[in-house]
Amino acid sequence: MSGEMSGGILPRIAVVAAAFGSDFRSVVKLAQAAGFAGLQLEAHIGSLDLTSLSQSARKELRSILRDANLEIVGLSHDVGNKGLAPEADIDAALDRIEKVISTAAAMQCPLVCLEIGPMPADEALVELGRRADRHGVMLAFRSELAGFESLQHAAKIGDCPWFGIDLDPVGMLKDDWTISEIFSRIGPIIRHVRGRDAIVGSEKRTKPTVIGSGSVDWPEMLANLDAAGFQGWITIDPVDLANRVGAARAGLGAIRSAVT
């Protein structure tokens, strides 16, 4: 993201591939037509397994995206319900993550966004850092099961330069830290923003909604990202909504409108 968001320069906005279906070529066409600048891919898109593609197939995939003027923002991966917690099969989980990391490196993706679930043991994070370093790929953590204090701890384990945060605005609505605390503590290590919104109910329960229709103050969010020096991507993720295509397009318009 170049320039100042507060000065009216638009952030780089991508969309998750799953928003537009499971056929890769169709996803690319729809994302391009909607006006997105990039795609975030999962390791599996329909029947397409990115981790098992040949070098020539990966080259073709990149060519399809390049022809559509779309960048690969990175890959996303959910570590699973047990994550890298002590009760999980940590070696197997690390091997699966490394397969995604090595795929990202082979596809010239700079980033893997990890939903890490329960907070991992420190030893598992240290080993994960070694594997990220081996391939030269940034890992951005998020968790539906843990708050930002735990994510900050995970990202700082071993002082690994390849660890950062995948900022989830909906997670911010539920967290004990205020938005000011979140940005003051993790602002410099935000590597990606998960673009979604929600309506906050009692006891901080949230209901997913279209970006701009929920409780996230997007002008404030963008101003804080700008102040933190964020230069990454905002990737709209409408997969929890019934009309994913409509929500993706509406979210793109809402974020553009939030830039003042």
Secondary structure, 3 states (H helix, E strand, C coil): CCCCHHHCCCCEEEEEHHHHCCCHHHHHHHHHHHCCCEEEEECEECCEEHHHCCHHHHHHHHHHHHHCCCEEEEEEEECCCCCCCCCCCHHHHHHHHHHHHHHHHHCCCCEEEEECCCCCCHHHHHHHHHHHHHHCCEEEEECCCCCHHHHHHHHHHHHCCCEEEEECHHHHHHCCCCHHHHHHHHHHHEEEEEECEEEECHHHCEEEECCCCCCCCHHHHHHHHHHCCCCCEEEECCCCCCCHHHHHHHHHHHHHHHCC
